[in-house]
Amino acid sequence: MKTTKAAVAIIVTALIGLVVSVTAAWSQLAPEEASRERLGPSDARSYAVAAKTRSRATVNRPAEVTRSPATPTTVAKPSTIVRPVRITLSSVGIDATVRPVGVAPDGQMQLPPDPKVLGWYRFGPAPDGATEGAAVVAGHLDSRRYGLGPLVRLRGIDAGDPVQVSLSNGTAMTYRVATTTRFDQQALPEELFTRTGTPTLHIITCGGEYDAEAGGYQQNLVVTAVPV
């Protein structure tokens, strides 16, 4: 009988330890799963970093682009978002596919690896002409693997040139270029990612001289356009 009681005591103690371990593990996993639900579009790396950093994204390495004050948890669910699918700047021969992107593991705005495909920052406003704030579309200038992208021609854009954005609901939005600005690496203003004010579109890519030892392109080119 003593042996039986001892065995029962050992089993009970083991079960209590297991329950405590499972409870502790669940308490750590639950918030992460909740963040996944709130974020909407699923990218395992994006939502984890976005939930952790709560915020400040940079665009387009090696030419660093600004940080965003956007909070991913405030973004609408994918089914309610009218997103850009294509952008055309006919005056300089740019016609490129656009897809939603989030935040990369290094805290920068995630970009498609192929420069021929541009990324729309899905934690910010959509370029539908109605949503307040600045929509951001960005892409790599070039790539060793894929070669030059269409944004190499962005430097030839002029104020007044048209920008057409095709949207996922089958409509299109027309903008006109207002300004073209160059910023030094790491020097872009946070206002480029603002969520308030007049609807605006920012198109961002690398610019300036390329210096491999200094990390790549030393500037960013920002084209700002407003709805027509």
PyRosetta script that sets phi, psi and omega in degrees:
from pyrosetta import init, pose_from_sequence

init()
pose = pose_from_sequence("MKTTKAAVAIIVTALIGLVVSVTAAWSQLAPEEASRERLGPSDARSYAVAAKTRSRATVNRPAEVTRSPATPTTVAKPSTIVRPVRITLSSVGIDATVRPVGVAPDGQMQLPPDPKVLGWYRFGPAPDGATEGAAVVAGHLDSRRYGLGPLVRLRGIDAGDPVQVSLSNGTAMTYRVATTTRFDQQALPEELFTRTGTPTLHIITCGGEYDAEAGGYQQNLVVTAVPV")
pose.set_psi(1, -41.5)
pose.set_omega(1, 178.4)
pose.set_phi(2, -60.1)
pose.set_psi(2, -40.3)
pose.set_omega(2, -179.7)
pose.set_phi(3, -64.2)
pose.set_psi(3, -39.7)
pose.set_omega(3, -179.9)
pose.set_phi(4, -65.4)
pose.set_psi(4, -44.8)
pose.set_omega(4, 179.0)
pose.set_phi(5, -61.6)
pose.set_psi(5, -40.1)
pose.set_omega(5, -179.6)
pose.set_phi(6, -64.4)
pose.set_psi(6, -40.9)
pose.set_omega(6, -179.5)
pose.set_phi(7, -64.9)
pose.set_psi(7, -42.2)
pose.set_omega(7, 178.8)
pose.set_phi(8, -62.3)
pose.set_psi(8, -42.0)
pose.set_omega(8, -179.3)
pose.set_phi(9, -61.8)
pose.set_psi(9, -39.9)
pose.set_omega(9, 179.3)
pose.set_phi(10, -64.4)
pose.set_psi(10, -43.4)
pose.set_omega(10, -179.4)
pose.set_phi(11, -63.9)
pose.set_psi(11, -45.1)
pose.set_omega(11, 179.7)
pose.set_phi(12, -60.6)
pose.set_psi(12, -44.7)
pose.set_omega(12, 179.7)
pose.set_phi(13, -61.3)
pose.set_psi(13, -40.1)
pose.set_omega(13, -179.9)
pose.set_phi(14, -65.6)
pose.set_psi(14, -40.7)
pose.set_omega(14, -180.0)
pose.set_phi(15, -65.7)
pose.set_psi(15, -40.5)
pose.set_omega(15, 178.3)
pose.set_phi(16, -61.1)
pose.set_psi(16, -42.9)
pose.set_omega(16, 178.9)
pose.set_phi(17, -62.9)
pose.set_psi(17, -39.0)
pose.set_omega(17, -180.0)
pose.set_phi(18, -65.6)
pose.set_psi(18, -43.3)
pose.set_omega(18, 179.1)
pose.set_phi(19, -61.4)
pose.set_psi(19, -43.8)
pose.set_omega(19, 179.8)
pose.set_phi(20, -61.9)
pose.set_psi(20, -42.7)
pose.set_omega(20, -178.8)
pose.set_phi(21, -64.1)
pose.set_psi(21, -44.8)
pose.set_omega(21, -179.3)
pose.set_phi(22, -65.1)
pose.set_psi(22, -41.2)
pose.set_omega(22, 179.3)
pose.set_phi(23, -61.5)
pose.set_psi(23, -43.5)
pose.set_omega(23, -179.6)
pose.set_phi(24, -64.6)
pose.set_psi(24, -41.8)
pose.set_omega(24, -179.3)
pose.set_phi(25, -64.9)
pose.set_psi(25, -41.4)
pose.set_omega(25, -179.9)
pose.set_phi(26, -63.6)
pose.set_psi(26, -39.6)
pose.set_omega(26, -179.1)
pose.set_phi(27, -63.9)
pose.set_psi(27, -27.2)
pose.set_omega(27, 178.3)
pose.set_phi(28, -82.4)
pose.set_psi(28, -33.3)
pose.set_omega(28, -176.2)
pose.set_phi(29, -81.7)
pose.set_psi(29, -32.9)
pose.set_omega(29, -173.2)
pose.set_phi(30, -55.6)
pose.set_psi(30, -48.1)
pose.set_omega(30, -179.2)
pose.set_phi(31, -59.8)
pose.set_psi(31, -37.0)
pose.set_omega(31, -179.0)
pose.set_phi(32, -66.3)
pose.set_psi(32, -41.3)
pose.set_omega(32, 179.0)
pose.set_phi(33, -65.4)
pose.set_psi(33, -37.7)
pose.set_omega(33, 178.3)
pose.set_phi(34, -63.1)
pose.set_psi(34, -39.7)
pose.set_omega(34, 178.7)
pose.set_phi(35, -62.4)
pose.set_psi(35, -38.2)
pose.set_omega(35, 179.7)
pose.set_phi(36, -61.1)
pose.set_psi(36, -41.9)
pose.set_omega(36, -179.1)
pose.set_phi(37, -66.4)
pose.set_psi(37, -41.6)
pose.set_omega(37, -176.4)
pose.set_phi(38, -70.5)
pose.set_psi(38, -28.6)
pose.set_omega(38, -172.6)
pose.set_phi(39, -74.2)
pose.set_psi(39, -24.5)
pose.set_omega(39, 179.9)
pose.set_phi(40, 86.5)
pose.set_psi(40, -112.3)
pose.set_omega(40, -177.4)
pose.set_phi(41, -52.1)
pose.set_psi(41, 132.9)
pose.set_omega(41, -173.2)
pose.set_phi(42, -98.6)
pose.set_psi(42, 121.1)
pose.set_omega(42, 168.8)
pose.set_phi(43, -140.9)
pose.set_psi(43, 111.7)
pose.set_omega(43, -171.3)
pose.set_phi(44, -51.9)
pose.set_psi(44, -40.7)
pose.set_omega(44, -178.4)
pose.set_phi(45, -75.7)
pose.set_psi(45, -40.1)
pose.set_omega(45, -174.9)
pose.set_phi(46, -64.3)
pose.set_psi(46, -49.0)
pose.set_omega(46, -173.7)
pose.set_phi(47, -69.1)
pose.set_psi(47, -33.0)
pose.set_omega(47, -179.4)
pose.set_phi(48, -65.5)
pose.set_psi(48, -45.0)
pose.set_omega(48, -179.5)
pose.set_phi(49, -70.2)
pose.set_psi(49, -41.7)
pose.set_omega(49, -178.0)
pose.set_phi(50, -62.8)
pose.set_psi(50, -41.5)
pose.set_omega(50, 179.8)
pose.set_phi(51, -67.1)
pose.set_psi(51, -31.2)
pose.set_omega(51, -177.8)
pose.set_phi(52, -78.3)
pose.set_psi(52, -45.0)
pose.set_omega(52, -175.4)
pose.set_phi(53, -85.1)
pose.set_psi(53, -20.9)
pose.set_omega(53, -178.4)
pose.set_phi(54, 49.5)
pose.set_psi(54, 40.2)
pose.set_omega(54, 175.4)
pose.set_phi(55, 158.6)
pose.set_psi(55, -60.6)
pose.set_omega(55, -160.4)
pose.set_phi(56, -100.6)
pose.set_psi(56, 104.3)
pose.set_omega(56, -175.5)
pose.set_phi(57, -98.8)
pose.set_psi(57, 147.5)
pose.set_omega(57, 176.8)
pose.set_phi(58, -116.8)
pose.set_psi(58, 150.4)
pose.set_omega(58, -176.3)
pose.set_phi(59, -107.1)
pose.set_psi(59, 145.0)
pose.set_omega(59, 155.4)
pose.set_phi(60, 62.5)
pose.set_psi(60, 76.5)
pose.set_omega(60, 174.8)
pose.set_phi(61, -78.6)
pose.set_psi(61, 143.1)
pose.set_omega(61, 10.4)
pose.set_phi(62, -81.2)
pose.set_psi(62, -13.9)
pose.set_omega(62, 177.6)
pose.set_phi(63, -85.3)
pose.set_psi(63, 105.5)
pose.set_omega(63, -173.4)
pose.set_phi(64, -68.6)
pose.set_psi(64, 136.4)
pose.set_omega(64, 176.4)
pose.set_phi(65, -112.7)
pose.set_psi(65, 167.6)
pose.set_omega(65, -166.5)
pose.set_phi(66, -60.7)
pose.set_psi(66, 169.0)
pose.set_omega(66, 175.7)
pose.set_phi(67, -93.3)
pose.set_psi(67, 148.2)
pose.set_omega(67, -177.3)
pose.set_phi(68, -108.8)
pose.set_psi(68, 135.5)
pose.set_omega(68, 177.1)
pose.set_phi(69, -81.0)
pose.set_psi(69, 4.2)
pose.set_omega(69, -175.5)
pose.set_phi(70, -65.1)
pose.set_psi(70, 142.3)
pose.set_omega(70, 176.1)
pose.set_phi(71, -107.3)
pose.set_psi(71, 112.4)
pose.set_omega(71, -174.1)
pose.set_phi(72, -54.9)
pose.set_psi(72, -30.1)
pose.set_omega(72, -174.9)
pose.set_phi(73, -68.5)
pose.set_psi(73, -12.0)
pose.set_omega(73, -179.1)
pose.set_phi(74, -93.0)
pose.set_psi(74, 0.4)
pose.set_omega(74, -176.9)
pose.set_phi(75, -76.9)
pose.set_psi(75, 142.8)
pose.set_omega(75, 179.9)
pose.set_phi(76, -68.4)
pose.set_psi(76, 163.2)
pose.set_omega(76, 178.0)
pose.set_phi(77, -67.5)
pose.set_psi(77, 152.8)
pose.set_omega(77, -175.6)
pose.set_phi(78, -52.9)
pose.set_psi(78, -37.1)
pose.set_omega(78, -176.6)
pose.set_phi(79, -65.8)
pose.set_psi(79, -20.7)
pose.set_omega(79, -177.6)
pose.set_phi(80, -98.8)
pose.set_psi(80, -2.0)
pose.set_omega(80, -175.9)
pose.set_phi(81, -95.6)
pose.set_psi(81, 127.8)
pose.set_omega(81, 169.0)
pose.set_phi(82, -93.0)
pose.set_psi(82, 112.9)
pose.set_omega(82, -172.1)
pose.set_phi(83, -110.6)
pose.set_psi(83, 155.6)
pose.set_omega(83, 176.4)
pose.set_phi(84, -75.2)
pose.set_psi(84, 141.5)
pose.set_omega(84, 178.8)
pose.set_phi(85, -120.5)
pose.set_psi(85, -16.8)
pose.set_omega(85, -179.9)
pose.set_phi(86, -157.9)
pose.set_psi(86, 147.8)
pose.set_omega(86, 177.5)
pose.set_phi(87, -133.3)
pose.set_psi(87, 135.6)
pose.set_omega(87, -176.2)
pose.set_phi(88, -130.6)
pose.set_psi(88, 125.5)
pose.set_omega(88, 173.0)
pose.set_phi(89, -119.9)
pose.set_psi(89, 86.7)
pose.set_omega(89, -169.9)
pose.set_phi(90, -63.6)
pose.set_psi(90, -27.8)
pose.set_omega(90, -176.5)
pose.set_phi(91, -66.7)
pose.set_psi(91, -23.0)
pose.set_omega(91, 179.5)
pose.set_phi(92, -122.1)
pose.set_psi(92, 11.9)
pose.set_omega(92, 174.7)
pose.set_phi(93, 72.6)
pose.set_psi(93, 32.4)
pose.set_omega(93, 177.9)
pose.set_phi(94, -101.1)
pose.set_psi(94, 126.1)
pose.set_omega(94, 176.5)
pose.set_phi(95, -145.9)
pose.set_psi(95, 103.0)
pose.set_omega(95, -170.1)
pose.set_phi(96, -134.4)
pose.set_psi(96, 147.2)
pose.set_omega(96, 173.7)
pose.set_phi(97, -71.8)
pose.set_psi(97, 144.9)
pose.set_omega(97, 178.0)
pose.set_phi(98, -124.7)
pose.set_psi(98, 135.8)
pose.set_omega(98, 174.4)
pose.set_phi(99, -133.7)
pose.set_psi(99, 154.3)
pose.set_omega(99, -178.7)
pose.set_phi(100, -67.1)
pose.set_psi(100, 142.6)
pose.set_omega(100, 175.8)
pose.set_phi(101, -136.0)
pose.set_psi(101, 160.9)
pose.set_omega(101, 179.6)
pose.set_phi(102, -118.7)
pose.set_psi(102, -127.9)
pose.set_omega(102, -177.4)
pose.set_phi(103, -118.6)
pose.set_psi(103, 130.1)
pose.set_omega(103, -179.6)
pose.set_phi(104, -78.4)
pose.set_psi(104, 164.3)
pose.set_omega(104, -179.5)
pose.set_phi(105, -57.3)
pose.set_psi(105, -25.0)
pose.set_omega(105, -180.0)
pose.set_phi(106, -87.0)
pose.set_psi(106, 5.2)
pose.set_omega(106, 177.1)
pose.set_phi(107, 90.5)
pose.set_psi(107, -2.9)
pose.set_omega(107, 178.6)
pose.set_phi(108, -89.1)
pose.set_psi(108, 162.9)
pose.set_omega(108, 173.6)
pose.set_phi(109, -62.9)
pose.set_psi(109, 130.1)
pose.set_omega(109, -178.0)
pose.set_phi(110, -73.7)
pose.set_psi(110, 136.3)
pose.set_omega(110, 179.7)
pose.set_phi(111, -126.8)
pose.set_psi(111, 146.3)
pose.set_omega(111, 173.7)
pose.set_phi(112, -59.5)
pose.set_psi(112, 138.7)
pose.set_omega(112, -178.5)
pose.set_phi(113, -65.5)
pose.set_psi(113, -29.3)
pose.set_omega(113, 180.0)
pose.set_phi(114, -84.9)
pose.set_psi(114, 119.9)
pose.set_omega(114, -179.5)
pose.set_phi(115, -60.9)
pose.set_psi(115, -16.9)
pose.set_omega(115, 179.2)
pose.set_phi(116, -75.1)
pose.set_psi(116, -12.7)
pose.set_omega(116, 178.4)
pose.set_phi(117, -113.6)
pose.set_psi(117, 127.8)
pose.set_omega(117, -178.8)
pose.set_phi(118, -99.3)
pose.set_psi(118, 157.4)
pose.set_omega(118, 179.9)
pose.set_phi(119, -111.1)
pose.set_psi(119, 135.8)
pose.set_omega(119, 173.3)
pose.set_phi(120, -103.4)
pose.set_psi(120, 127.4)
pose.set_omega(120, -178.8)
pose.set_phi(121, -71.2)
pose.set_psi(121, 101.4)
pose.set_omega(121, -171.4)
pose.set_phi(122, -74.4)
pose.set_psi(122, -8.7)
pose.set_omega(122, 175.7)
pose.set_phi(123, -89.3)
pose.set_psi(123, 3.6)
pose.set_omega(123, 177.9)
pose.set_phi(124, -117.4)
pose.set_psi(124, -171.3)
pose.set_omega(124, -179.6)
pose.set_phi(125, -63.9)
pose.set_psi(125, 157.3)
pose.set_omega(125, 174.4)
pose.set_phi(126, -93.1)
pose.set_psi(126, 146.9)
pose.set_omega(126, 179.6)
pose.set_phi(127, -81.9)
pose.set_psi(127, 63.5)
pose.set_omega(127, -178.1)
pose.set_phi(128, -104.4)
pose.set_psi(128, 1.4)
pose.set_omega(128, 178.7)
pose.set_phi(129, 80.2)
pose.set_psi(129, -8.2)
pose.set_omega(129, -177.0)
pose.set_phi(130, -114.5)
pose.set_psi(130, -31.1)
pose.set_omega(130, -178.2)
pose.set_phi(131, -76.1)
pose.set_psi(131, 130.2)
pose.set_omega(131, 179.0)
pose.set_phi(132, -63.4)
pose.set_psi(132, 151.5)
pose.set_omega(132, 174.8)
pose.set_phi(133, 97.5)
pose.set_psi(133, -174.2)
pose.set_omega(133, -173.5)
pose.set_phi(134, -104.4)
pose.set_psi(134, 120.5)
pose.set_omega(134, 171.2)
pose.set_phi(135, -82.2)
pose.set_psi(135, 140.1)
pose.set_omega(135, -177.5)
pose.set_phi(136, -120.5)
pose.set_psi(136, 124.3)
pose.set_omega(136, 173.6)
pose.set_phi(137, -120.7)
pose.set_psi(137, 129.9)
pose.set_omega(137, -175.9)
pose.set_phi(138, -142.5)
pose.set_psi(138, 158.4)
pose.set_omega(138, 178.7)
pose.set_phi(139, -160.4)
pose.set_psi(139, 160.3)
pose.set_omega(139, 176.2)
pose.set_phi(140, -69.4)
pose.set_psi(140, 148.7)
pose.set_omega(140, 177.0)
pose.set_phi(141, -75.5)
pose.set_psi(141, -42.5)
pose.set_omega(141, -179.0)
pose.set_phi(142, -157.0)
pose.set_psi(142, 177.2)
pose.set_omega(142, -178.6)
pose.set_phi(143, -157.6)
pose.set_psi(143, 140.8)
pose.set_omega(143, 176.7)
pose.set_phi(144, -61.6)
pose.set_psi(144, -35.4)
pose.set_omega(144, -177.6)
pose.set_phi(145, -79.7)
pose.set_psi(145, -43.1)
pose.set_omega(145, -172.4)
pose.set_phi(146, -103.8)
pose.set_psi(146, -11.9)
pose.set_omega(146, -179.1)
pose.set_phi(147, 85.7)
pose.set_psi(147, -158.2)
pose.set_omega(147, -177.5)
pose.set_phi(148, -73.4)
pose.set_psi(148, 146.6)
pose.set_omega(148, 175.4)
pose.set_phi(149, -105.7)
pose.set_psi(149, 170.7)
pose.set_omega(149, -178.1)
pose.set_phi(150, -64.5)
pose.set_psi(150, -22.5)
pose.set_omega(150, -176.8)
pose.set_phi(151, -72.8)
pose.set_psi(151, -4.2)
pose.set_omega(151, 173.5)
pose.set_phi(152, -64.0)
pose.set_psi(152, -22.8)
pose.set_omega(152, -179.8)
pose.set_phi(153, -89.0)
pose.set_psi(153, -2.3)
pose.set_omega(153, -178.0)
pose.set_phi(154, -63.9)
pose.set_psi(154, -27.7)
pose.set_omega(154, -179.0)
pose.set_phi(155, -64.7)
pose.set_psi(155, -16.4)
pose.set_omega(155, -179.8)
pose.set_phi(156, -92.5)
pose.set_psi(156, 4.3)
pose.set_omega(156, -177.8)
pose.set_phi(157, -72.1)
pose.set_psi(157, 150.0)
pose.set_omega(157, 178.7)
pose.set_phi(158, -124.2)
pose.set_psi(158, 156.2)
pose.set_omega(158, 175.3)
pose.set_phi(159, -59.0)
pose.set_psi(159, 136.0)
pose.set_omega(159, -179.0)
pose.set_phi(160, 96.1)
pose.set_psi(160, -15.5)
pose.set_omega(160, 179.0)
pose.set_phi(161, -66.2)
pose.set_psi(161, 144.4)
pose.set_omega(161, -178.2)
pose.set_phi(162, -79.9)
pose.set_psi(162, 149.0)
pose.set_omega(162, 173.6)
pose.set_phi(163, -130.8)
pose.set_psi(163, 121.4)
pose.set_omega(163, 178.9)
pose.set_phi(164, -110.0)
pose.set_psi(164, 130.2)
pose.set_omega(164, 179.0)
pose.set_phi(165, -115.2)
pose.set_psi(165, 117.8)
pose.set_omega(165, 176.1)
pose.set_phi(166, -85.8)
pose.set_psi(166, 134.0)
pose.set_omega(166, -174.2)
pose.set_phi(167, -108.8)
pose.set_psi(167, 161.3)
pose.set_omega(167, -174.4)
pose.set_phi(168, -68.7)
pose.set_psi(168, -15.3)
pose.set_omega(168, 178.9)
pose.set_phi(169, -91.7)
pose.set_psi(169, 8.0)
pose.set_omega(169, 177.0)
pose.set_phi(170, 92.5)
pose.set_psi(170, -4.5)
pose.set_omega(170, 178.3)
pose.set_phi(171, -95.0)
pose.set_psi(171, 175.0)
pose.set_omega(171, 178.3)
pose.set_phi(172, -137.2)
pose.set_psi(172, 148.4)
pose.set_omega(172, 179.4)
pose.set_phi(173, -119.3)
pose.set_psi(173, 133.6)
pose.set_omega(173, 179.7)
pose.set_phi(174, -107.8)
pose.set_psi(174, 131.9)
pose.set_omega(174, 176.2)
pose.set_phi(175, -119.3)
pose.set_psi(175, 165.9)
pose.set_omega(175, 170.2)
pose.set_phi(176, -127.8)
pose.set_psi(176, 139.5)
pose.set_omega(176, -178.3)
pose.set_phi(177, -64.5)
pose.set_psi(177, 129.2)
pose.set_omega(177, 178.0)
pose.set_phi(178, -101.0)
pose.set_psi(178, -48.3)
pose.set_omega(178, -177.9)
pose.set_phi(179, -144.9)
pose.set_psi(179, 156.7)
pose.set_omega(179, 171.7)
pose.set_phi(180, -127.2)
pose.set_psi(180, 122.2)
pose.set_omega(180, -173.7)
pose.set_phi(181, -132.2)
pose.set_psi(181, 143.1)
pose.set_omega(181, 174.3)
pose.set_phi(182, -109.5)
pose.set_psi(182, 135.7)
pose.set_omega(182, 178.2)
pose.set_phi(183, -124.0)
pose.set_psi(183, 142.9)
pose.set_omega(183, 174.7)
pose.set_phi(184, -65.6)
pose.set_psi(184, 155.1)
pose.set_omega(184, 178.1)
pose.set_phi(185, -53.6)
pose.set_psi(185, 135.7)
pose.set_omega(185, 179.0)
pose.set_phi(186, 69.6)
pose.set_psi(186, 13.2)
pose.set_omega(186, -175.3)
pose.set_phi(187, -118.8)
pose.set_psi(187, 14.8)
pose.set_omega(187, 180.0)
pose.set_phi(188, -74.4)
pose.set_psi(188, 139.6)
pose.set_omega(188, 179.1)
pose.set_phi(189, -73.7)
pose.set_psi(189, 146.7)
pose.set_omega(189, 179.7)
pose.set_phi(190, -65.2)
pose.set_psi(190, -20.9)
pose.set_omega(190, -179.1)
pose.set_phi(191, -60.8)
pose.set_psi(191, -18.3)
pose.set_omega(191, 178.1)
pose.set_phi(192, -62.7)
pose.set_psi(192, -21.0)
pose.set_omega(192, -179.8)
pose.set_phi(193, -110.2)
pose.set_psi(193, 19.9)
pose.set_omega(193, -175.6)
pose.set_phi(194, -61.3)
pose.set_psi(194, 149.4)
pose.set_omega(194, 178.6)
pose.set_phi(195, -109.0)
pose.set_psi(195, 9.2)
pose.set_omega(195, -179.7)
pose.set_phi(196, -127.6)
pose.set_psi(196, 165.2)
pose.set_omega(196, 176.9)
pose.set_phi(197, 91.2)
pose.set_psi(197, -169.6)
pose.set_omega(197, -177.1)
pose.set_phi(198, -60.8)
pose.set_psi(198, 136.6)
pose.set_omega(198, 175.9)
pose.set_phi(199, -57.0)
pose.set_psi(199, 130.8)
pose.set_omega(199, -176.4)
pose.set_phi(200, -141.9)
pose.set_psi(200, 155.0)
pose.set_omega(200, 175.7)
pose.set_phi(201, -122.8)
pose.set_psi(201, 127.9)
pose.set_omega(201, 175.0)
pose.set_phi(202, -112.7)
pose.set_psi(202, 128.4)
pose.set_omega(202, 174.5)
pose.set_phi(203, -112.2)
pose.set_psi(203, 122.1)
pose.set_omega(203, -170.8)
pose.set_phi(204, -125.4)
pose.set_psi(204, 137.5)
pose.set_omega(204, 172.4)
pose.set_phi(205, -150.9)
pose.set_psi(205, -179.2)
pose.set_omega(205, 179.7)
pose.set_phi(206, -72.4)
pose.set_psi(206, 160.7)
pose.set_omega(206, 178.0)
pose.set_phi(207, -160.5)
pose.set_psi(207, 177.5)
pose.set_omega(207, 178.0)
pose.set_phi(208, 75.9)
pose.set_psi(208, -167.0)
pose.set_omega(208, -178.5)
pose.set_phi(209, -76.3)
pose.set_psi(209, 149.6)
pose.set_omega(209, 175.7)
pose.set_phi(210, -97.7)
pose.set_psi(210, 122.7)
pose.set_omega(210, -179.9)
pose.set_phi(211, -129.2)
pose.set_psi(211, 102.9)
pose.set_omega(211, -175.9)
pose.set_phi(212, -60.5)
pose.set_psi(212, -39.0)
pose.set_omega(212, -178.2)
pose.set_phi(213, -69.1)
pose.set_psi(213, -28.7)
pose.set_omega(213, -179.2)
pose.set_phi(214, -91.3)
pose.set_psi(214, 1.4)
pose.set_omega(214, 176.1)
pose.set_phi(215, 109.0)
pose.set_psi(215, 1.3)
pose.set_omega(215, 177.4)
pose.set_phi(216, 122.7)
pose.set_psi(216, -145.6)
pose.set_omega(216, 178.7)
pose.set_phi(217, -64.3)
pose.set_psi(217, 141.4)
pose.set_omega(217, -172.3)
pose.set_phi(218, -97.4)
pose.set_psi(218, -1.0)
pose.set_omega(218, 178.1)
pose.set_phi(219, -141.1)
pose.set_psi(219, 170.5)
pose.set_omega(219, 169.8)
pose.set_phi(220, -124.1)
pose.set_psi(220, 141.1)
pose.set_omega(220, 176.0)
pose.set_phi(221, -101.1)
pose.set_psi(221, 126.7)
pose.set_omega(221, -178.9)
pose.set_phi(222, -121.7)
pose.set_psi(222, 119.4)
pose.set_omega(222, 174.2)
pose.set_phi(223, -103.0)
pose.set_psi(223, 123.2)
pose.set_omega(223, 179.8)
pose.set_phi(224, -105.9)
pose.set_psi(224, 127.9)
pose.set_omega(224, -179.3)
pose.set_phi(225, -127.6)
pose.set_psi(225, 151.7)
pose.set_omega(225, -179.6)
pose.set_phi(226, -123.4)
pose.set_psi(226, 153.0)
pose.set_omega(226, -178.9)
pose.set_phi(227, -62.0)
pose.set_psi(227, 146.3)
pose.set_omega(227, 175.8)
pose.set_phi(228, -84.6)
pose.dump_pdb("model.pdb")
